[in-house]
């Protein structure tokens, strides 16, 4: 009972006090990604998003403005506490605590805190960006196709696919039937300096997506279809 109360207090503090939920903001993203996305869908009252590596329901989040409009979707993160936050603030969404990759398997995850944007399933990425000790644990990983099938949403129209998984973004795309679902927008992280030479850029342009917006790390692609 005490553990549940402490967990609830932690959730409330993290949403309402630490990240000032009641303070309305123009943008909740890191670099204004959500402003471009909101404007792109300005005439669409209801839609569906899939957020892989969702992290936090309001802090540095690309889908909260859509959620405020009445959109719903799927939120996935490798941290259990992230999903606790989403279950509290977005109870009507599908919120899952596991990894997403190009295979259904049990894999290693690398982290330093129980809630972090830089946690990853890529060891090389952890060694590159972490400062201090690297913690490791096992976690279930599924492809997006598996997730959508298990959720019985494999015939759902996906308007926005948002991916932020610290170095494993291409693997997420590889486990997703992009030609079947054809999201109107895909927001994904690319860390290479020359975006057009990255594997993700080549992958998406091959499926007839055009780069329409760029931030520091996030880049948004629009379907030509």
Buried (B, 14 or more C-beta within 10 A) or exposed (E): EEEEEEEEEBBEEBBBEEBEBEEEEEBBBBBBBBBBBBEBBEEEEEBBBBBBBBBBBBBBBBBBBBBEBEBBBBBBBBBEBBBBBBBBBBEEBBBBBBBBBBEEEEBBBBBBEEBBBBBBBBBEBBEEBBEEEEBEEEBEBBBBBBBBEEEEBBEBEBBBBBBBBBBBBBBBBBBBEBEEBBBBBBBBBBBEEEEEEBEBBEBBBEBBBEBEBBBEBBBBBBBEE
